[in-house]
């Protein structure tokens, strides 16, 4: 097996998780509704993918109240940023190694 394939991370295989981490790599903190609107996911679908990434310690959750309304924000951990970068690098190597020269 090619060494770069070892860095393809199953935690990022779904479109939703790839999208979540992509957003969190650009914005330091993002709230639930922004993620939901940006990725066009249902509450339940988004929540389940966020939970999986949290369990993998790739993101951290912060819950607080703004006025009287609950506000949940997410941010990528250092571990999550590194794992996602390695995943993207591995995908790039996969593409480049299989590109046919014109």
N, C-alpha and C positions, 0 to 999 in steps of 0.2 A: 504494500500500500504506500502511496506517495505520502511523504511526511506532512505536507500541508493539509491533507484530509483529516489528520488527527485533530486539527483545530476547528473543524466544522462542528459547531456546538448545537446539539439537539434542542437546547433551551430556546434557540432563536429560529427554529425551523418554520414556525407558523407566521403568517402574514401579520397577525396582530402583535406578536412579541417583537418581530423585526421592526414594526412601526413604532411600538412603544419605546424601544431602545433608541431608535433613530431620533425621535423627538427629544428624548432625554439627553442625548449626546449634544444637541444644539442648545436647548434651554436647560438651565441648571435645575429649576423647579417648575413642575407643571401640575395643574390641578386636574381632578378627575373629569370635570365637564369639558375642559379643553382637550384632553386626550380623547374623550368620547366623540366630540365633534370633529376633531382632526382626522381620526381614524375611522369614523363612521361605524362605530360598534355599539351594540346594546349595552346597557348597564351590566347585565349578568355576564356577558361574554368578556367585556373589558375587565371586570372584577376578577374573573377566574384566571385570566392571563397575568394580571398584576400580582395576584396571589402566588402564582407559580414562580414569577421572577423574584418576588420577595422571599420565598422559601429558598431559592437558589442564592440568596443574598446579593442579587444583582441590582436591586433597588431598595430604597428605604421609603417608608411611609411616615408622613407627619400629619397628625390630626389636630385641628384647632378650631376655635370658633371665631368668626368674623362678625362682630355684632352678636346676633343671636343665631346665626346660621353656621352649621358645621362646614368646615372647609378642609378637604383632604388633598394634600400635595404629595408628589412623588419626585424623587431624584435618584439618579444612578449612583451606585457606590463605586469606589475605586476598583473593586473586584469586577463589578458589572461593566464598567468602562473598558477595562483591560480584556475581559472575555469577549465583549462585543467587537473590539478592535481586532482581536485575533481571529474572530469569526469572519469579519469582513476581509481581512488580509488573506485568509484561506480561500474564500470564495474568489477573490481576485486572482490568486495563483491558479486555481482550478480553471478559470476562464482563460487566462493567458497561456497556460500549458496545453490547452486544447484548441486554441485558435489556429486556424489554418492560414498560412501565409497566402496572400493573393498574388 
